[in-house]
Amino acid sequence: MITVIAEARKQNRAALDERAGKELLAAYGVAVPRSVVVPGVAEVAAALGKLNLPVVVKVMSPDILHKSEARAVRLNITSSEELAMACEEILANARAYKKDARIEGFLVEEMAPAGQEIVVGGVRDPQFGPLVMVGLGGIFVEVLADVSFRICPITRRDAGEMLDELKGAALLRGARGRKPVSRTAIVDVLLKVGGEGGLLMTHAQDIAEADINPVVVSEHGAVAVDARFVLAKSGG
């Protein structure tokens, strides 16, 4: 069986597309939303028969890694008419963002349950090898750089210490009237990504950068809503 990484290399891609990235995560036990890929606007309505509403739709293009920046994502879609209109709009936005972008279709997926957004990532350091990272989403990453790193492979204790190091750790425990989220679910995701036998260790020669953002964590579990994997050159 050809792995998603081998298939991406066969197609001379520098990164996995979102669906392939989520297939890779799912293979390591990380929960991802149910999804359907459709080739064009005419086919999107059929996707709703396979998914629970509301849904998200995103453009699929190897030339657009940051879909939000390109305004090529729409959330909370509840009907086939709304979905078709959203696809037309994000297609136009994608073309405006990058005129010659290759458009391969649309990814339609179920909305994740509400929860706290976190970021899980990784990078291959020339000296230390794979590193895994965790941080809180939104302003905590973008402005405060509230993240914690460890050299892989990490243990369950390492993962817990990473969470405790975050400046916004109190939010995970339910600060300011929020419900506490599942610490166990976050630790499990970190281990599946950066633990012994985890994704970053197994594919150390192939993955230059991982960005799983956001992972939405509730009191019941964690779901990886978006994923981006940049491939190392020549697998080495």
Order of alpha helices (4+ residues) and beta strands (2+ residues): alpha-beta-alpha-beta-alpha-beta-beta-alpha-beta-beta-beta-alpha-beta-alpha-alpha-alpha-alpha-beta-beta-beta
